[in-house]
Amino acid sequence: STIGELAGAGVFRMLQPARHGGLEHHPADFYRVVREISAVCCSTGWVASVLGVHPWQLGLFPRRAQDDVWGEDPDTRISSSYAPVGRLTPVDGGYELTGRWSFSSGCEHAGWALLGALVVGAEGRPVDFLTVLVPRRDYRIEDVWDVVGLRGTASNDILVDTVFVPAHRVLRNYEQAQLRGPGQQ
């Protein structure tokens, strides 16, 4: 498969931390590879770029979250959908998450997902916007992607129905934007 060939060539490990079997290439090297792939097939380039950049982002999370994803299999891939359409409710030790996210490119080839969600306060109003890391067993994929262009990206929907997300699998977007994630300390 094309995904297998990309994995075999190390594309998905280019930005992954070395402590988890990654290559820790410079991002400019990664994007040169993505451009070359995209010149041949736009869908493949798109999926390579999306799935390939997530190891860098996971490196911003606490080490425990990184171990959750790569501890047993350093080839585990992560998809994403960052729109803050999920709802997080604080509970002891983390959050409860519910929501539906559209257009998670490559989600069929990933074992985890990075999802955007709003923390809802006691008054039912948003009080924070976070990125949460959710294992495949905690969500389902709905096949909705049937477009002429970029059909091969399989940008389907992810649905979560009230699952627990431990605090170590949550990244505050402000920390991420400042490149001060727990994984960098």
C-alpha angles and dihedrals in degrees: 000000000000091000089052091051092050090048091047091052090053096244093134092049097050094099097028119116113262092231086068097045096274129142098226093214121176111268090240089061090050093051092048088056091047091052091052092050091046091053087064100036125005094201092051092047091049094051092042090053096045098044091037097056096051095077087063091052093046086056087068091060123085114282090249090063090049089051090050090058104035103021095099100022123022089193093066110129130212129211126193149206112183103184106120094238096125123091121226122196117192113241133165108300097004140334143306111235130203129166154097123253125193130215105017098172115218093005092141088063097047134086095200139030135213107216134184117231142167123233107228118213129214091276092055093252126125114261102171142011116223141173113230130195115222129183120232092248089065098056141041129221121228114203104229101137110109108141133139097232120056092003090153092064091078090209095182132163126270119213126196123185111196107312131164117250113192116227093249090064094059126089123192109229092223090059090047093050089051091048088236100123120153090253090066096058 
